[in-house]
Amino acid sequence: MSMIKIEHLSFAYPYSFEDVFDDINLIFDTDWKIGLIGRNGKGKTTLLRLLMDEYSYSGNIYKNAECIYFPYVIADETITTLTLLQSLCPLCEEWQFRRELSALQLPTTIMERTFETLSGGEKTKIQLVALFLHEQCFLLIDEPTNHLDAEGRAVLAAYLRHKKGFLLVSHDRHFLDLCIDHVIALNRSNITVQSGNFATWMNDFQKQQEYEVAKSAQLKKEIKQLKQSAQRTAVWSNRIEASKFQNGPVDRGFIGHKAAKMMKRSKAAAARQQHSIKQKAALLKNQEDTQPLKLKPLKYHAQTLVAFHEVILEYDQKPITKKLSFTIEQGDHIILNGKNGSGKSTLLKLLNKEVISYSGEVLINAQLKISYVPQDCSFLSGSLSQFIHSNHIDESLMKAILRKLNFSRLQFEQDMSSYSDGQKKKVLIAKSLCENAHLYLWDEPLNYIDIFTRMQLEELLQNFGGTMVLVEHDQYFQEAVATKIIQL
């Protein structure tokens, strides 16, 4: 057992107007199974990179264990998976690879395939095999579930449950509940460490939020009174200071001594008041003000929007689904469920009127207006305002939605290439929320999205009377919003 201790850590990116961390202190055990949670842009990945000594910072990070980061940078994906594992874990033997592959329910024959031929989920699992074979290291795992289907997430959670010594970034609440025993939360104004899983932390957090909301008016009143008192104390101190200079050397005796004592007391009182103001203000800063989102769908003249009859999707002239027969009715919130590679994203693209090879009968009205959120958001770069104008969106509305999604006004001026993946995904979701459509198609909208925004979107869709088809593996989200599940 060893500890990682962070003291007075401060860090800001050169291109940023804001500090990511400002004088933070943190200590945790390298045997813990820790979930690292927080809003997009709060510095989760940055903290992992700082633990890897990749950035310069002020303060101190003390650690006795070597840290290793997931995902790896794979320079050559044309080599076999076995060769890759051997290069990442040169001290391990093949039987160790087989043991870990079995624990992650991967066939050992996968080692014979080139890494580039593996699916995203398989690549994730192979890298995690290499990661956990570094048994004396502390492991930094950055969002491993983004390319995993529901079954893959369950397998990985069971795998992690029998491991220890990692710091895991994930926004999947069910997944976190299954595999962690501590939570580090990057809050609005501080960082907290707590034992338990995500549900334990969320229960305590909600209680604290309820308490803070109830105390908000009282705290604001107390802060106002403290500020007024501090101003009076400052005025009194200034008068004492002025009187010392006015009276000069004649007051070096009793009067000068008394004035010095009064001056010292007034300065101490002012310092205590300022400290109290900061403490009470910090409580208010930790409130998560998740404002409700709105979506205004268009009403279609017919109840049925789309009809599929014995449709088989094809890729490279080969079938990738069984026969699909279903309809999309107005008001449906449909989740497309299935393993990686089962055709979920392909089906969304077909609904989006893209050219997809298939057999069977598909009826999509040509007049149907569609809003589409793709899975990939890496292409976003350049000015946010230019993106808004090129997509013919109301700029005031778009920025108002992004503010509700926890964007600061400073971020509106930054190049989108500097955004985190979660912030980029929020831009695409905000764009869709600005669009009036008959049918909304969202492909894994929660990838990289923080927990609080997930809950915002859940609330939106629970009160949303429009029609939506989604690909999403978050179990909590599925249970909250789905009116129908189509299994591929």
Helices and strands as residue ranges (DSSP letters): E 3-11, E 21-29, E 33-38, H 44-51, E 58-63, E 67-70, H 81-88, H 94-103, G 108-112, G 115-117, H 120-132, E 138-142, H 150-161, E 166-169, H 173-179, E 182-186, E 191-195, H 198-247, G 248-251, H 254-285, E 304-315, E 318-319, E 324-329, E 333-337, H 344-351, E 358-364, E 370-373, H 384-390, H 395-404, G 409-413, G 416-418, H 421-434, E 439-443, H 451-462, E 467-471, H 475-481, E 484-487
